[in-house]
Amino acid sequence: MSRSEKRQISKATGIMGLATLCSRVAGLVRDMVVAGLFGAGFGTDAFFMAFTIPNLLRRFFGEGSLTAAFVPTFSEVQQRQGEEEANRIAGICWTLLLLVMAAVVIVGILGSPLVVRFIGFGFGAVEGKLALTDSLNRIMFPYIFFVSLLALLTGILNVRGHYFLPALSPLFLNLTMIVCALSLTGLFAVPIKALAIGVLLGGAVQLLMQVPVLRQKGIRLRLDFNFRDPVVVRIVRLMIPGIAGVAIYQINVVVTRLLASFLPEGSVSYLYYGQRLFEFPQGIFIVALAQAVLPAMSRQASSENLEGLRDSLGFALALIALVTIPAAAGLVLCAVPIYSLFFMKGAFGFEEVRQTSLALMVYAPGLLFLGVSRVVVPAFYALKDTRTPVRISFWTLLVNAGLGLMLMQGLAHVGLALALTLATVFNCLVLLVALRRKIGPLGLGRVAASLAKIVPATALMSWVVWAILGLGQWQVAGQVAVNGLVLGAAVSVGALVYGVTCTVLRVPEASSAFDMVRKKLGRA
């Protein structure tokens, strides 16, 4: 793997991570606006339930399966047959997706009453609630049309080396929802419908903002109905297992929540709040790195450069370790301070802080293994193998359910969190073994060498963070200023200590990141 490819992966990861961070912050602001305008009750219940349906379909048809099937194949065609042929294949996929998603939207709108009654059956006990949910679902359902097309354009642009604008598109969805909520609420007899309009317009804005970049890259998508093209047939066949994989993941979430429903009141909430904070570093860095490394590995796989693919994989795994190990330690140490500072008010007292923190502390060690899995799975996709990750996901589902049933007996919601973490470890290890059987030794020696330096750096960082956090009064509500300063100092000083220690110990991936930042500052 050349230094230029490493720089490209690091740069793409940083770009998408920054864009994702902006989107996450905007999402937080959006939630604050929604809570301020609509509160929590009849209207917001109906809205969130209705938005569940197009959101799930987005994951089925868009983000995961389509990107995983399209990017490696499109990259191979572009590398072997040139941009003109690649644009032709993109045009066929564009045409096919237009027709399929238009049909999905029509069926979804017509069948909305049945779907809403199925997923929101309990709403039937409240007069008008199912009807409102159905109405909001019909308004928002075309959102799946826009975001599925966006997923295709994102794949095309990523292969052409453009990452920032596609990764930034969720920011504009959040901004559009905020603007509509603030400006259109008075136009509707049921004010929450303004937010649904914001979702619909936000989906359209996300798609349209990619058009100037497509033109700049010389990409012209024309209607082409040659759906029997062998390349397109291969992409469709690769998508089907990907859709099944997403479905299995959703079932996994449902199983965990179903088991939690048998536990004492509050257990579902503890797990939800713990999972939300656990997903923050995952969304900013891990998902970005997985997207960034897929085009490089696809090019190497298409040229049968397995040595280069193994090198790309090793570099990505070392980057994952560099970020997730200190992040996991930070989540464990800062769990109580974070929930105390941002959540402890009203009905959410210190006991709720403690129970939620326990869930996060148990989730946190799984961050490394989740990150490794998210990078290893694209290696299978690059090799045109979407079936193996799905089979492994199915066994992971069974492991999670079995461990959850056993561990919840004595550990309650903490047992369910532990079951998910252990299932994540299982999934990671089995993926690595399966990939080794497919491509031979994975070259994990460089990862082990980096770990030998990352672990002591994390230990030093953890001691410093723990010492600083001891200055806070986390059981006392209302200490926002003092506790905020303590938490901010702990995070800032901890990050500085970790970065300096990694540099002194000469962790290669840290040095590459530091050099990239230094060059950017020099140019500025």
N, C-alpha and C positions, 0 to 999 in steps of 0.2 A: 504494500500500500504506500503510495507516494505521499510526500509531505503536503503536496497541494491538495490531495484528497482528504487528508486529515484536517487540514485547515478548513476545507469546504464543509466537512461534517460539523466541526466545532463552530464555524461561523453560522451555519444553518440552524444548529441547535440553539445558539445564543439568540439569533434573530427570532425564531419561533417562540423561544422561552420568554423573551421580552414582550412579544406581541400577546402571548397568552396571559402574562402577568397584567398587562393593560386591560385585557378582556375580563380577567377575574376581578380586578378592582372595579371596573364598570358594572360588573354583575352584582357586586356588593352594594354599590350606590343604587342600582336598579331595585334591589330588594328593599333598601331603605325607603325609596320613593313609594314603592307598592304598599309597604306596611303603613307609611304615613297617610296615604290617600285612601286605602281600602281596608286597612286593619287586617284582622284574621277572623274569618267567619263565613257567612253564607256565600258571598261573591268570590272571595279568594279560594275557598274550598273548591267551588265549581271550576274556577279558572285553572288551578293547578292539576285537577283531575283531567280536565279536557286537554291540557297541554301535554299530558303524559302520552297520549295516543300518537300524535305526529312526532313526538320526541323519540318514542320507541322505534317507529318506522324509520326515522332518520338514522338511527344506529343500524337497523337491519339493512337498508338499501344504500345508505350513504357512506358515512365516515369509515367504518371498518371494512366490510366485505368488498365494496366497490374499489376502494383505494388499494387494498391488498391484492385484488385480482388484476386491476388495470395497470398499475404502475410498473410491475416487473415486465409485463408483456409489451406495453408501450415503449418502455426503455429499450427492450431487446430489438423491437422493430426499428426504432430510431437509429440504434447503433449499427445494425446490420444492413438495413435497407434505405436509410436516409430519412430526412425530415419530410419529404414529400409523401412518402408512403405512410409515415407515422401520422401525418395530418389527415390522410385518407381514412385510416383506421379510427382516428379520433372522431372524424365526421360521422362514421357509421355508428360508433358508440353513442355519440351525441343524439343522433336521430332515434336510435332504439330507446335510449333513456327517456327522451321526450315523450314518446308514445306510451311506454310502460308507466311512467309516473303520472301522466295525464289519466290513464285508466285507473290507477290506484286512487287518485284524488276523487274521481267520479264515484267509484265504488265506496270509498270512505265516507263521502258526504251522504250518499243514499243510504248506506248502512249505519250511519252514525247513531240512530236511536238504539239499535241492538247492541252495538259495541259499548256505548256509554252505560247502558243498563247492566251489561256484564261486568265492567270494571268498577262501576260506582253503584253497585246494587244497594248499598246501605243508604244512599241518598234518597231512595224512594220513600223513606219515612218522613222526609221533610218536604212539604208542599212547594212545588216549583223548582226544587234544586236540580232534579234530573233534567228538567226542561231547559234550565239555564246552562247546564253543562253541555247538553246537546247543541244548543245554539252557539256556544263558544267554540265547541269542537268543529262545527261546520265552518265558522269564520276562519279558524286557524289551520284547518286541514291542508289547504294548498301550500302551506309552509314547507311540507315534505317535498313538494315539486321543486321548489327553488333550491333547497339545501342539498338535494340529491344531485342536481345539475352542478351545484357549486363543488361538490365532492369530486366530480369528474374534472372540472376545470382546475381544481387544486392539484390533482394528480398530474395533469398535463404541465402546469407551471412548475411544480416541484422537479419534474424530470428535466425541464429546461433551466433549472437552477434558480428559480424565483420562489421565495418562501414567505416574505414578509407580509404582503397584502392578503394572501389567502389565510394566513394565521391570524391576521388582525381583524378578519371579517366578523367574528363574534362580538367584537367591541361595537361595531356599527349596529348589530342587532340590539344590543343593550341600550345604546344611545337612542335608537329609534323608538324602542319601547318606553324609555323615559320621557321623550318628547311627546309621544302620543298620550301617555298617561297624564301628563301635566296640561296639555293643550286641548285634548278632545273629550275629556271626561264630561264636561257640561253639555255636550251634544247628544248624549244618549240617556234614555230613561233608566237604563241599567248601566251605571258608570263603568263597571268592570269591562264592558265591551270595548272601551277605548284601548285597553291593554291588549286585547285580542287583535284589534286592528294593528297595533304596534308590532305584534309578532308577524303578522302577514306582510306588512310593509318592510319590516326588518329583513325577512327572508329575501324579498325582491331586491332590496338595497345590497345585501351581501353578494348576490349573484351579479348584479349590474356593475358593481365596482371592479369586477375582474376584467371587464371588456377592454378598457384602455390598455391594460398590461398584455392581454392576448394580442392585440393589434401591434403593440410595440415589439413583441416577440415574433411577429410575422405569422401568427396562427390564425387561419381562417376556417371556421367550422361551417361546412356546408352539409345540407341534407343529403344523405346517402342511404338508400334502403336495401343495400346488399347485406342483409343480415345473415346470410349463409357463408360469409367469408370465414375461412378456417380460424383466423386469428380472433375474430369476434366470438365465434363459437367457443374457443378455448377460454376467453375471458369470462363468458357466461358460466361455463362449467366450473371455473375456479371460484366464482362468486358464491355458488350454492353452498359449499361447505363453510364458507365464511359467514354466510347468513345463519347457518346452523350454530356456528361458534358463538355468535352474538346472542342467539336465543338461549344457549346454555348458560351464558353469563347472566342474563336476565333472570333465568330460573334460579340460579345460585343466590341472587339478591332476594328473590321472593321467598326461597327456602329459609334464609337467615331471618327475615322479618316474620315469617310464619312461626318459626320456633320461638322467636322473641315474644310473640303475642301470648304465649303460654306462661311467660314469666311475670313477676310483679310489675305493677304500673310504673311507667317511666323507662322500662328496659329498652323499648324500641327507640325512644328519644335519645337515651344515652349512646346507643350504637350509631344513630344517625349523626349526632353532633360529633362524635369521635371520628366517624368515617369522613365527614366533610373536611375536617382539618387535616386528616391523613392524606386526602386527595390533593391538597394544595401543592406540595412539591411534586407530586406525581403529574399533575396537569401542566405545571410550568416547565419542568425539565424532562421527565421520563418520556412523555408522549412526544415532545418536540424532538428528542434525540432519536426515537424510533422512526419518526417521519423523515428525519434528516438522513439517516443511514440507509434507508430502504433504496433510494435511487442508486447510490454507490454500489451496494451489494447486488442490485439487479443488473447493473452494467457488468460487474465481475462475473456473475453467474451466467449471463448470456454469452460472454466470451470464454466460458469454461475456465476462468481464472480462479480456481478454488483457493489457491494460496492467498491471492488478494482478498477474497471473501473472508477467509479466516483472519487475515490481518485487520480488516475493517471491523469484524466482529470483536476481536480482542481489544482494539482501540475503544470501541463503543462500550464494552463491558468495564474497561478501566475507568472511563469517564463516569459511568453509572456509579461505580464504587466510590469514586472521588466525591460525588455529590450526595448519594443516598445514605452512606454510613454516618457522616456528621449530621445530616438532616434527621435521620432516625434518632440519634442520640439527643439532638436538640428538641425533638417532639416529646421524648420521654421526660427530659428535664423541665421543659417549659409548659407542659400540659396544664398543670394546676394554675400557674401564673396567667396563662393566656385565657383560660376559661373564667378565672377570677376577675381579670381586668375587663373583658369584653362581654361576658354573659351574666355575671352575678348581679342580678337586680330583680326586684319584684318577686315572682314565684320561683325564680331560679336561685336558690340559696347555695351555701357552701357544700351541703351534702350532695346536691346535684352536680356541683363543680367536681367533687371528689369522684363520684360514680362515672361521670363522663370522662374524666382524666384517666381513670383506670382502663376504660375501653381504648382510649387513644394510646396509652402506654403499651398495651398488648398488641395493638395494630402496628405500632411503629417499627418493630424489628422486621416486619414483612416487607418494608419499603425496598430494601436491597434486592430481595428475591423477586418482587414484583417488577422492579426495574430490569433485572436480568431477563425475565420472561418476556417483557415488552420489546427487548432488543433481539432476543433469540427467535421469536415468532416471525419477524420480518425476514430473517435468514431463510426460513422455510418458504415464505412467500416468494423470495427472490429465486428460489429453486423450483418454483411453480408447484409447491406442495402445500396446499391449504387443508388437506385432510388430517395430517398427523396432529397439528395443534388442536383440531376439533376433537379427535379421539381422546387426547390427553386431557382436554377441558372437561369431557364427560366424566372421566375417572376422578378428576379433581372435584367435580360436583358431588360425587358419591362420598369421597373422603370428607369433604366439608360437612355434608349432612350427617354422616355417621359420627364424626368427632363432635359435632354440635349437640347431637342427642345425648352423647355420653357426658360431655363436659358441662353442659348447662345444668345438670342435676346438682352439682355441688358449688359451681362457680357462677351460676346465673348468667347475666349478659356478658360478663368477663369471659366465661367459658365459650360463648359463641364467637367473641372476638378472637380468642385464642385458636378456636377451630379454623377460622378463616385464615389466620396467619400460618398455621401448620399446613393447611391445604395449599397456600401460596408457595411454601417451601417445597412441598411435594411436586407441584406443577413445574416449578423451576428446575428441580433436579431431573425429573423425567424428560423435560424438553432438552436439557443439555445432553443426556444420554442418547436420546433419539437423534439429535443433530450429529453427535459424534459418530454414530453408526452410519449416518448418511454421507458425511464428508471427511471422516477420519479425525485425527487429533485436532482439537480446537485451538491449540496454542495458548493455553491458559497460564503458561509460565509467566508471561509479562503481567498478567492480572495479579498473580500471586506476589510478584515482586513489588507491584504498586501497593497491594494490600499490606505488605510488611511495613510500609511507611505511612499509609493512610490511618491504620489502626492506632499507632502511638500518637499521631497528630490529633486524632479524634479524642483520645484519652486526655491529653493535655487541655484541649478545648473544653471538654466536659467538666474537668475540675475547675477551670476558670469560671465557666457559666454557673456551676453549682454554687461557688463561693459568692458571686455577685447576687444571684437570686435569693440568697439567704438574708439579704438586706430588706426584702419586700415584706409587706404585711398582707399575705394573700387570703387570710380568713376574714379580713375586715372589709366590708363593703364601703364604697365611697372614697377609697384612697386612690383615685384615678391618676392624679398628677404624680404622686410619689411612686406608686407601683408601675406606672407607665414609663417613668424615667429609669427605674431599675430594670424592667424587662428590656427596654430599648438598649440600655448599656450592656446587658448580658448578651444580647444577640449580636450587637455591633463588635464588642470586644472579642467575643467568642469567634466570630467570623474572621476577624483580623488575626487572632492567634493561630487559627487553623490555616489560613492562607500563608502566613509567614513560616509556620512550621513545615508545611508541605514544600515551600520553596527552599528552605534550608535543607530539608531531607532529599531535595531534588526528585520529587515525584514528577515524572515526565509529562503527564497530562496537565498538571498544575502549571508547569513551566510553559507549555504551549499556550494555555489560556492566558497566562500573565503576559507573554510576549505579544499576543494578539491585542490585548487591551492597551499595552504600552505603545504599540504601533499606531493604534487608532488615536490615542491621546497625542502622539507626536504629530500626526497629520493635522489634528485639530489645532 
